[in-house]
Amino acid sequence: MSVAERLEGKRMCIVAGSGGVGKTTTAAALAMGLAAEGRRVAVVTIDPARRLADSLGLEELGNEPRLVDPERFAGHGLQMRGELWAMMLDAKRTFDELIERLAPDERTRDDILGNRIYAELSGAVAGSQEFTAIAKLYELDRSGRFDVIVLDTPPSRNALDFLDAPDRLTHFFEGRAVKLFLAPTGLAAKVMGRGTGVVFSILKRVTGVDLLTDLGTFFRALSGVLDGFVERAAGVKALLADPATTFLIVTSPQREPVAEAIYFHGKLREAGMPFGGLVVNRVDPGVGDAAPLDPEAVAAELAAGLGVPLARKVARTVADAQVLAARDAASIALLRRELGDPEPILIPHLDGDVHDVDGLVAIHRHLFADAGDPDRLLVDVRTA
């Protein structure tokens, strides 16, 4: 089954996986392929590296989607019948925009954005990077501008925060610490008024910073947007579980990425999130060969033409390649069993690192290959 079939009817595709498995380029190639089929697609990355911008030929990416020139693909045999847009999420800017949108009035907005406590916390409060990434997807989805949105997430252990971020942010805003600053009563009021006040007054004399006042101002201003945050968190959580959303897990055949993929799939299942399939990158090209070669027979056959020493070296190389292919086949078989995906999409090792349109087109060819495509990489699980 090609990736196009897996994404039929989907509006949101979240690409997850451990670091270094080609997740960013897979997301870009996926979005490119969907755009080539005629859809209006936005690909969003929160990877601070420039891989996505470089591979799409863009000098820079910002916090709003930019249209990729379709002429960039014309010379690579890929006709863009739709539109490809790309952006790199700025979590801090997205959080600011969310405050601007949810604030009931300009004064509240300015009180929050201009507060030094907010300036320090806005990049880190309760998983704000993960929450704002999904909040941006929520905003793009609600805008109706795109048929499909593809998100390239951070490495999978961090990507798990996407599943918990809405709840963690809600718990933060509904937690005791916030309520203490918004409306301290009883013993809490005494603590805030005496012990804490003494500490902060000393800090003020030493540093010149009235931290207690800043905290109070921050949380009082924030009270005006709490309901909006909680409502948005609920909308984001619903978006993740929506049938029109799917998660694609990208991995390589190596042991650690395979373990990460299995772990992340288990978390998806526990959270009731939709799993759309598995992409295994950098698979040894020998995977799926009908029968292994006998190194001794290879050496004997080549001896006359190459000489015995060189023929033996070639035979050893063949043997090593078959060991790697067997290892990859075993990893793929394990992933099939654990993830319940009988037909993962396999992408072989490519010549060189993917950093341009040529590389994206090569990945695209394997992602969108039909079952009968002779170039499609297959492995029989029974022989793995």
C-alpha positions as a Markdown table, in Angstrom:
| # | Residue | x | y | z |
|---|---|---|---|---|
| 1 | Met | 0.0 | 0.0 | 0.0 |
| 2 | Ser | 1.5 | 3.4 | -1.0 |
| 3 | Val | 1.5 | 6.4 | 1.3 |
| 4 | Ala | -1.1 | 8.0 | -0.9 |
| 5 | Glu | -3.5 | 5.2 | -0.2 |
| 6 | Arg | -2.8 | 5.4 | 3.6 |
| 7 | Leu | -3.5 | 9.2 | 3.6 |
| 8 | Glu | -6.7 | 9.0 | 1.6 |
| 9 | Gly | -9.2 | 11.3 | 3.3 |
| 10 | Lys | -6.7 | 12.6 | 5.9 |
| 11 | Arg | -6.3 | 16.3 | 6.6 |
| 12 | Met | -3.5 | 16.0 | 9.1 |
| 13 | Cys | -0.4 | 13.8 | 9.0 |
| 14 | Ile | 2.0 | 13.9 | 12.0 |
| 15 | Val | 5.4 | 12.3 | 11.1 |
| 16 | Ala | 7.2 | 11.0 | 14.2 |
| 17 | Gly | 10.3 | 9.0 | 14.9 |
| 18 | Ser | 13.7 | 9.1 | 16.6 |
| 19 | Gly | 16.4 | 11.5 | 15.5 |
| 20 | Gly | 18.6 | 10.8 | 12.6 |
| 21 | Val | 16.3 | 8.5 | 10.6 |
| 22 | Gly | 15.4 | 10.9 | 7.8 |
| 23 | Lys | 12.1 | 12.1 | 9.3 |
| 24 | Thr | 12.4 | 15.7 | 8.1 |
| 25 | Thr | 13.2 | 14.7 | 4.5 |
| 26 | Thr | 10.4 | 12.0 | 4.6 |
| 27 | Ala | 7.9 | 14.7 | 5.7 |
| 28 | Ala | 9.1 | 17.0 | 2.9 |
| 29 | Ala | 8.9 | 14.3 | 0.3 |
| 30 | Leu | 5.5 | 13.2 | 1.5 |
| 31 | Ala | 4.1 | 16.8 | 1.3 |
| 32 | Met | 5.8 | 17.2 | -2.1 |
| 33 | Gly | 4.1 | 14.1 | -3.4 |
| 34 | Leu | 0.7 | 15.0 | -2.2 |
| 35 | Ala | 1.0 | 18.4 | -3.8 |
| 36 | Ala | 2.1 | 16.8 | -7.1 |
| 37 | Glu | -1.2 | 14.8 | -7.0 |
| 38 | Gly | -3.1 | 18.1 | -6.9 |
| 39 | Arg | -3.6 | 18.9 | -3.2 |
| 40 | Arg | -2.8 | 22.1 | -1.5 |
| 41 | Val | -0.3 | 21.0 | 1.2 |
| 42 | Ala | 1.5 | 22.7 | 4.0 |
| 43 | Val | 4.6 | 21.0 | 5.6 |
| 44 | Val | 5.6 | 22.3 | 9.1 |
| 45 | Thr | 8.8 | 21.6 | 10.8 |
| 46 | Ile | 10.1 | 22.6 | 14.3 |
| 47 | Asp | 13.5 | 21.3 | 13.6 |
| 48 | Pro | 15.9 | 24.2 | 14.1 |
| 49 | Ala | 18.3 | 22.9 | 11.4 |
| 50 | Arg | 17.9 | 24.2 | 7.8 |
| 51 | Arg | 17.4 | 20.7 | 6.2 |
| 52 | Leu | 13.8 | 21.4 | 5.1 |
| 53 | Ala | 14.5 | 24.9 | 3.7 |
| 54 | Asp | 17.7 | 23.7 | 2.0 |
| 55 | Ser | 16.0 | 20.6 | 0.4 |
| 56 | Leu | 13.1 | 22.8 | -0.9 |
| 57 | Gly | 15.5 | 25.5 | -2.2 |
| 58 | Leu | 14.2 | 28.2 | 0.2 |
| 59 | Glu | 16.6 | 30.7 | 1.7 |
| 60 | Glu | 14.7 | 30.7 | 4.9 |
| 61 | Leu | 11.4 | 29.5 | 6.5 |
| 62 | Gly | 9.4 | 31.6 | 8.9 |
| 63 | Asn | 6.4 | 31.2 | 11.2 |
| 64 | Glu | 3.9 | 31.5 | 8.3 |
| 65 | Pro | 3.7 | 29.1 | 5.4 |
| 66 | Arg | 5.6 | 30.1 | 2.2 |
| 67 | Leu | 4.7 | 28.8 | -1.2 |
| 68 | Val | 7.4 | 26.7 | -2.9 |
| 69 | Asp | 8.0 | 27.6 | -6.5 |
| 70 | Pro | 6.6 | 24.7 | -8.6 |
| 71 | Glu | 9.3 | 25.3 | -11.2 |
| 72 | Arg | 11.9 | 23.9 | -8.8 |
| 73 | Phe | 10.4 | 20.4 | -9.5 |
| 74 | Ala | 9.7 | 20.8 | -13.2 |
| 75 | Gly | 13.2 | 19.7 | -14.2 |
| 76 | His | 13.0 | 16.6 | -12.0 |
| 77 | Gly | 10.1 | 14.9 | -13.7 |
| 78 | Leu | 7.6 | 16.0 | -11.1 |
| 79 | Gln | 4.6 | 18.1 | -12.2 |
| 80 | Met | 3.0 | 20.1 | -9.4 |
| 81 | Arg | -0.7 | 20.0 | -10.0 |
| 82 | Gly | -1.3 | 21.4 | -6.5 |
| 83 | Glu | 0.6 | 23.7 | -4.2 |
| 84 | Leu | 3.3 | 23.0 | -1.7 |
| 85 | Trp | 3.7 | 25.4 | 1.2 |
| 86 | Ala | 6.4 | 25.2 | 3.9 |
| 87 | Met | 7.1 | 26.8 | 7.3 |
| 88 | Met | 9.3 | 26.4 | 10.3 |
| 89 | Leu | 7.5 | 26.9 | 13.6 |
| 90 | Asp | 8.7 | 29.6 | 16.0 |
| 91 | Ala | 7.2 | 28.3 | 19.3 |
| 92 | Lys | 7.7 | 31.7 | 21.1 |
| 93 | Arg | 6.1 | 33.7 | 18.3 |
| 94 | Thr | 3.2 | 31.2 | 18.1 |
| 95 | Phe | 2.6 | 31.4 | 21.8 |
| 96 | Asp | 2.6 | 35.2 | 21.5 |
| 97 | Glu | 0.1 | 35.1 | 18.7 |
| 98 | Leu | -2.1 | 32.8 | 20.8 |
| 99 | Ile | -2.1 | 35.3 | 23.6 |
| 100 | Glu | -3.0 | 38.1 | 21.2 |
| 101 | Arg | -5.9 | 36.0 | 19.8 |
| 102 | Leu | -7.2 | 35.0 | 23.2 |
| 103 | Ala | -6.8 | 38.2 | 25.1 |
| 104 | Pro | -10.2 | 39.9 | 25.8 |
| 105 | Asp | -8.8 | 43.4 | 25.1 |
| 106 | Glu | -5.6 | 45.3 | 24.1 |
| 107 | Arg | -4.7 | 46.2 | 27.7 |
| 108 | Thr | -4.7 | 42.5 | 28.8 |
| 109 | Arg | -2.7 | 41.5 | 25.7 |
| 110 | Asp | -0.1 | 44.2 | 26.4 |
| 111 | Asp | 0.1 | 43.4 | 30.1 |
| 112 | Ile | 1.0 | 39.8 | 29.4 |
| 113 | Leu | 3.3 | 40.3 | 26.4 |
| 114 | Gly | 5.2 | 43.1 | 28.1 |
| 115 | Asn | 5.6 | 41.2 | 31.4 |
| 116 | Arg | 9.1 | 40.0 | 32.2 |
| 117 | Ile | 7.8 | 36.8 | 33.8 |
| 118 | Tyr | 5.9 | 36.0 | 30.6 |
| 119 | Ala | 9.1 | 36.7 | 28.6 |
| 120 | Glu | 10.9 | 34.0 | 30.6 |
| 121 | Leu | 8.1 | 31.5 | 30.8 |
| 122 | Ser | 6.6 | 31.7 | 27.3 |
| 123 | Gly | 9.3 | 29.4 | 25.8 |
| 124 | Ala | 9.0 | 26.8 | 28.4 |
| 125 | Val | 5.7 | 26.8 | 30.3 |
| 126 | Ala | 4.2 | 23.3 | 30.5 |
| 127 | Gly | 5.5 | 22.0 | 27.2 |
| 128 | Ser | 4.7 | 25.2 | 25.3 |
| 129 | Gln | 6.8 | 24.2 | 22.3 |
| 130 | Glu | 4.8 | 21.0 | 21.8 |
| 131 | Phe | 1.5 | 22.7 | 22.6 |
| 132 | Thr | 2.1 | 25.6 | 20.3 |
| 133 | Ala | 3.2 | 23.3 | 17.5 |
| 134 | Ile | -0.2 | 21.6 | 17.6 |
| 135 | Ala | -1.9 | 24.9 | 18.3 |
| 136 | Lys | -0.4 | 26.1 | 15.0 |
| 137 | Leu | -1.7 | 23.0 | 13.2 |
| 138 | Tyr | -5.1 | 23.6 | 14.8 |
| 139 | Glu | -5.0 | 27.2 | 13.5 |
| 140 | Leu | -3.9 | 26.1 | 10.0 |
| 141 | Asp | -6.6 | 23.4 | 9.9 |
| 142 | Arg | -9.3 | 25.7 | 11.0 |
| 143 | Ser | -8.3 | 28.3 | 8.4 |
| 144 | Gly | -9.4 | 26.0 | 5.6 |
| 145 | Arg | -6.4 | 27.1 | 3.5 |
| 146 | Phe | -5.0 | 23.6 | 3.0 |
| 147 | Asp | -6.2 | 20.1 | 2.0 |
| 148 | Val | -3.4 | 18.4 | 4.0 |
| 149 | Ile | -1.0 | 19.5 | 6.7 |
| 150 | Val | 2.2 | 17.5 | 7.4 |
| 151 | Leu | 4.0 | 18.0 | 10.6 |
| 152 | Asp | 7.7 | 17.0 | 11.1 |
| 153 | Thr | 8.0 | 16.5 | 14.9 |
| 154 | Pro | 11.1 | 16.4 | 17.1 |
| 155 | Pro | 12.7 | 13.0 | 18.0 |
| 156 | Ser | 10.1 | 10.5 | 19.3 |
| 157 | Arg | 10.7 | 10.6 | 23.0 |
| 158 | Asn | 10.0 | 14.4 | 22.8 |
| 159 | Ala | 7.3 | 13.8 | 20.3 |
| 160 | Leu | 5.4 | 11.9 | 23.0 |
| 161 | Asp | 4.9 | 15.3 | 24.6 |
| 162 | Phe | 2.6 | 16.2 | 21.8 |
| 163 | Leu | 0.2 | 13.6 | 23.2 |
| 164 | Asp | 0.3 | 15.0 | 26.7 |
| 165 | Ala | 0.8 | 18.7 | 26.0 |
| 166 | Pro | -2.9 | 19.7 | 25.9 |
| 167 | Asp | -3.6 | 18.0 | 29.3 |
| 168 | Arg | -0.4 | 19.3 | 30.9 |
| 169 | Leu | -1.1 | 22.9 | 29.8 |
| 170 | Thr | -4.7 | 22.6 | 31.1 |
| 171 | His | -3.5 | 21.2 | 34.4 |
| 172 | Phe | -1.0 | 24.0 | 34.7 |
| 173 | Phe | -3.6 | 26.7 | 34.3 |
| 174 | Glu | -6.0 | 25.0 | 36.6 |
| 175 | Gly | -3.4 | 24.1 | 39.2 |
| 176 | Arg | -2.9 | 25.4 | 42.7 |
| 177 | Ala | 0.1 | 27.6 | 41.8 |
| 178 | Val | -2.0 | 29.7 | 39.4 |
| 179 | Lys | -4.9 | 29.9 | 41.8 |
| 180 | Leu | -2.6 | 30.9 | 44.6 |
| 181 | Phe | -1.5 | 34.0 | 42.7 |
| 182 | Leu | -5.0 | 34.7 | 41.3 |
| 183 | Ala | -6.9 | 34.6 | 44.6 |
| 184 | Pro | -4.8 | 33.7 | 47.6 |
| 185 | Thr | -6.9 | 32.8 | 50.7 |
| 186 | Gly | -6.4 | 31.5 | 54.2 |
| 187 | Leu | -3.0 | 30.2 | 55.0 |
| 188 | Ala | -1.9 | 30.8 | 51.4 |
| 189 | Ala | -2.7 | 34.4 | 51.7 |
| 190 | Lys | -0.6 | 34.6 | 54.9 |
| 191 | Val | 2.3 | 32.9 | 53.2 |
| 192 | Met | 2.1 | 35.2 | 50.2 |
| 193 | Gly | 1.7 | 38.2 | 52.4 |
| 194 | Arg | 4.5 | 37.4 | 55.0 |
| 195 | Gly | 7.1 | 34.8 | 54.3 |
| 196 | Thr | 7.1 | 35.1 | 50.5 |
| 197 | Gly | 6.8 | 38.8 | 50.7 |
| 198 | Val | 9.9 | 39.1 | 52.9 |
| 199 | Val | 11.9 | 37.0 | 50.4 |
| 200 | Phe | 10.8 | 39.0 | 47.4 |
| 201 | Ser | 11.4 | 42.3 | 49.2 |
| 202 | Ile | 15.0 | 41.3 | 49.8 |
| 203 | Leu | 15.3 | 40.3 | 46.2 |
| 204 | Lys | 13.9 | 43.7 | 45.2 |
| 205 | Arg | 16.5 | 45.5 | 47.3 |
| 206 | Val | 19.4 | 43.4 | 46.0 |
| 207 | Thr | 18.4 | 43.2 | 42.4 |
| 208 | Gly | 16.1 | 46.1 | 41.9 |
| 209 | Val | 13.5 | 43.7 | 40.4 |
| 210 | Asp | 10.0 | 43.6 | 42.0 |
| 211 | Leu | 9.5 | 40.0 | 41.2 |
| 212 | Leu | 6.4 | 39.6 | 43.4 |
| 213 | Thr | 4.6 | 42.4 | 41.7 |
| 214 | Asp | 5.6 | 41.1 | 38.3 |
| 215 | Leu | 4.3 | 37.6 | 39.2 |
| 216 | Gly | 1.0 | 39.1 | 40.5 |
| 217 | Thr | 0.5 | 41.2 | 37.4 |
| 218 | Phe | 1.4 | 38.3 | 35.1 |
| 219 | Phe | -1.1 | 35.9 | 36.7 |
| 220 | Arg | -3.9 | 38.5 | 37.0 |
| 221 | Ala | -3.5 | 39.4 | 33.4 |
| 222 | Leu | -3.4 | 35.7 | 32.5 |
| 223 | Ser | -6.7 | 35.1 | 34.2 |
| 224 | Gly | -8.4 | 36.8 | 31.3 |
| 225 | Val | -7.2 | 34.2 | 28.8 |
| 226 | Leu | -7.4 | 31.0 | 31.0 |
| 227 | Asp | -10.8 | 30.0 | 29.6 |
| 228 | Gly | -9.5 | 30.5 | 26.1 |
| 229 | Phe | -6.4 | 28.4 | 26.8 |
| 230 | Val | -8.4 | 25.5 | 28.3 |
| 231 | Glu | -10.9 | 25.6 | 25.4 |
| 232 | Arg | -8.0 | 25.7 | 22.8 |
| 233 | Ala | -6.3 | 22.7 | 24.6 |
| 234 | Ala | -9.5 | 20.7 | 24.3 |
| 235 | Gly | -9.7 | 21.6 | 20.6 |
| 236 | Val | -6.1 | 20.5 | 20.1 |
| 237 | Lys | -6.7 | 17.2 | 21.9 |
| 238 | Ala | -9.7 | 16.5 | 19.8 |
| 239 | Leu | -7.7 | 17.3 | 16.7 |
| 240 | Leu | -5.1 | 14.7 | 17.6 |
| 241 | Ala | -7.7 | 12.0 | 18.0 |
| 242 | Asp | -9.7 | 13.1 | 14.9 |
| 243 | Pro | -10.2 | 10.3 | 12.3 |
| 244 | Ala | -8.9 | 12.8 | 9.7 |
| 245 | Thr | -5.6 | 12.9 | 11.6 |
| 246 | Thr | -3.0 | 10.2 | 11.3 |
| 247 | Phe | 0.5 | 9.4 | 12.7 |
| 248 | Leu | 3.2 | 8.0 | 10.4 |
| 249 | Ile | 6.2 | 6.5 | 12.3 |
| 250 | Val | 9.5 | 6.8 | 10.5 |
| 251 | Thr | 12.4 | 4.6 | 11.6 |
| 252 | Ser | 15.6 | 2.9 | 10.3 |
| 253 | Pro | 16.4 | -0.8 | 10.7 |
| 254 | Gln | 19.0 | -0.2 | 13.5 |
| 255 | Arg | 18.2 | -1.5 | 17.0 |
| 256 | Glu | 17.7 | 1.8 | 18.8 |
| 257 | Pro | 15.4 | 3.5 | 16.3 |
| 258 | Val | 13.4 | 0.2 | 16.0 |
| 259 | Ala | 12.9 | 0.2 | 19.8 |
| 260 | Glu | 11.9 | 3.9 | 19.7 |
| 261 | Ala | 9.3 | 3.1 | 17.0 |
| 262 | Ile | 7.8 | 0.2 | 19.0 |
| 263 | Tyr | 7.7 | 2.4 | 22.1 |
| 264 | Phe | 6.0 | 5.3 | 20.4 |
| 265 | His | 3.5 | 3.0 | 18.7 |
| 266 | Gly | 2.6 | 1.6 | 22.1 |
| 267 | Lys | 2.0 | 5.2 | 23.5 |
| 268 | Leu | -0.1 | 6.0 | 20.5 |
| 269 | Arg | -2.2 | 2.9 | 21.1 |
| 270 | Glu | -2.6 | 3.8 | 24.8 |
| 271 | Ala | -3.7 | 7.3 | 24.0 |
| 272 | Gly | -6.2 | 6.1 | 21.4 |
| 273 | Met | -4.4 | 8.1 | 18.6 |
| 274 | Pro | -4.7 | 7.0 | 15.0 |
| 275 | Phe | -1.7 | 5.1 | 13.5 |
| 276 | Gly | -1.4 | 5.4 | 9.8 |
| 277 | Gly | 1.6 | 3.2 | 9.0 |
| 278 | Leu | 5.3 | 2.7 | 9.2 |
| 279 | Val | 8.1 | 4.0 | 6.9 |
| 280 | Val | 11.5 | 2.3 | 7.3 |
| 281 | Asn | 14.3 | 4.4 | 5.9 |
| 282 | Arg | 17.8 | 3.5 | 4.9 |
| 283 | Val | 17.1 | -0.2 | 4.3 |
| 284 | Asp | 19.9 | -2.3 | 2.8 |
| 285 | Pro | 19.2 | -2.8 | -0.9 |
| 286 | Gly | 19.8 | -6.5 | -0.5 |
| 287 | Val | 16.6 | -7.0 | 1.5 |
| 288 | Gly | 14.1 | -9.0 | -0.4 |
| 289 | Asp | 16.6 | -10.8 | -2.6 |
| 290 | Ala | 15.2 | -14.2 | -3.6 |
| 291 | Ala | 18.1 | -16.4 | -2.3 |
| 292 | Pro | 21.4 | -15.6 | -0.7 |
| 293 | Leu | 24.6 | -16.1 | -2.6 |
| 294 | Asp | 27.3 | -18.6 | -1.6 |
| 295 | Pro | 30.5 | -16.5 | -1.0 |
| 296 | Glu | 32.6 | -19.5 | -1.9 |
| 297 | Ala | 30.8 | -19.9 | -5.2 |
| 298 | Val | 31.1 | -16.2 | -5.9 |
| 299 | Ala | 34.9 | -16.4 | -5.3 |
| 300 | Ala | 35.3 | -19.5 | -7.5 |
| 301 | Glu | 33.3 | -17.9 | -10.3 |
| 302 | Leu | 35.2 | -14.6 | -10.3 |
| 303 | Ala | 38.7 | -16.1 | -9.7 |
| 304 | Ala | 39.5 | -16.6 | -13.4 |
| 305 | Gly | 38.7 | -13.0 | -14.4 |
| 306 | Leu | 39.8 | -11.1 | -11.2 |
| 307 | Gly | 42.5 | -13.4 | -9.7 |
| 308 | Val | 42.1 | -15.3 | -6.5 |
| 309 | Pro | 42.9 | -12.5 | -4.0 |
| 310 | Leu | 40.5 | -10.0 | -5.5 |
| 311 | Ala | 37.8 | -12.6 | -6.0 |
| 312 | Arg | 38.0 | -13.5 | -2.3 |
| 313 | Lys | 37.7 | -9.8 | -1.3 |
| 314 | Val | 34.6 | -9.5 | -3.5 |
| 315 | Ala | 33.2 | -12.7 | -1.9 |
| 316 | Arg | 33.8 | -11.3 | 1.6 |
| 317 | Thr | 32.0 | -8.0 | 0.6 |
| 318 | Val | 29.1 | -10.0 | -0.6 |
| 319 | Ala | 29.0 | -12.0 | 2.6 |
| 320 | Asp | 29.0 | -8.8 | 4.7 |
| 321 | Ala | 26.3 | -7.2 | 2.6 |
| 322 | Gln | 24.1 | -10.3 | 3.1 |
| 323 | Val | 24.6 | -10.1 | 6.9 |
| 324 | Leu | 23.4 | -6.5 | 6.8 |
| 325 | Ala | 20.5 | -7.4 | 4.6 |
| 326 | Ala | 19.5 | -10.2 | 7.0 |
| 327 | Arg | 19.7 | -7.9 | 10.0 |
| 328 | Asp | 17.5 | -5.3 | 8.3 |
| 329 | Ala | 15.0 | -8.0 | 7.3 |
| 330 | Ala | 14.8 | -9.3 | 10.9 |
| 331 | Ser | 14.2 | -5.7 | 12.1 |
| 332 | Ile | 11.5 | -5.2 | 9.6 |
| 333 | Ala | 9.9 | -8.5 | 10.6 |
| 334 | Leu | 9.9 | -7.4 | 14.3 |
| 335 | Leu | 8.4 | -4.1 | 13.4 |
| 336 | Arg | 5.6 | -5.8 | 11.4 |
| 337 | Arg | 4.7 | -8.0 | 14.3 |
| 338 | Glu | 4.9 | -5.3 | 17.0 |
| 339 | Leu | 3.2 | -2.5 | 15.1 |
| 340 | Gly | 0.7 | -4.7 | 13.3 |
| 341 | Asp | 1.6 | -3.1 | 9.9 |
| 342 | Pro | 2.0 | -6.0 | 7.4 |
| 343 | Glu | 3.2 | -3.8 | 4.6 |
| 344 | Pro | 5.5 | -1.0 | 5.8 |
| 345 | Ile | 6.9 | 1.4 | 3.2 |
| 346 | Leu | 10.6 | 0.6 | 2.7 |
| 347 | Ile | 13.1 | 3.2 | 1.4 |
| 348 | Pro | 16.6 | 1.9 | 0.6 |
| 349 | His | 19.9 | 3.6 | 1.3 |
| 350 | Leu | 20.4 | 6.4 | -1.2 |
| 351 | Asp | 23.7 | 7.7 | -2.7 |
| 352 | Gly | 24.6 | 10.5 | -0.4 |
| 353 | Asp | 22.7 | 12.7 | 2.0 |
| 354 | Val | 19.3 | 14.1 | 1.0 |
| 355 | His | 19.7 | 17.8 | 0.8 |
| 356 | Asp | 18.1 | 18.9 | -2.4 |
| 357 | Val | 15.1 | 18.3 | -4.7 |
| 358 | Asp | 16.8 | 15.3 | -6.4 |
| 359 | Gly | 17.0 | 13.5 | -3.0 |
| 360 | Leu | 13.4 | 14.4 | -2.2 |
| 361 | Val | 12.2 | 13.1 | -5.6 |
| 362 | Ala | 14.1 | 9.8 | -4.9 |
| 363 | Ile | 12.4 | 9.4 | -1.6 |
| 364 | His | 9.1 | 10.4 | -3.1 |
| 365 | Arg | 9.4 | 7.6 | -5.7 |
| 366 | His | 9.5 | 4.9 | -3.0 |
| 367 | Leu | 6.9 | 6.5 | -0.8 |
| 368 | Phe | 4.3 | 6.7 | -3.6 |
| 369 | Ala | 5.3 | 3.5 | -5.4 |
| 370 | Asp | 2.4 | 1.2 | -6.2 |
| 371 | Ala | 2.4 | -2.5 | -5.2 |
| 372 | Gly | 3.4 | -3.6 | -8.7 |
| 373 | Asp | 6.2 | -1.1 | -9.2 |
| 374 | Pro | 9.4 | -3.0 | -10.1 |
| 375 | Asp | 11.6 | -0.6 | -8.1 |
| 376 | Arg | 9.6 | -1.1 | -4.9 |
| 377 | Leu | 11.7 | -2.6 | -2.1 |
| 378 | Leu | 10.0 | -5.6 | -0.6 |
| 379 | Val | 10.9 | -8.2 | 2.1 |
| 380 | Asp | 9.1 | -11.5 | 2.7 |
| 381 | Val | 8.5 | -11.7 | 6.5 |
| 382 | Arg | 8.5 | -15.5 | 6.3 |
| 383 | Thr | 12.2 | -15.5 | 5.2 |
| 384 | Ala | 13.3 | -12.9 | 7.7 |
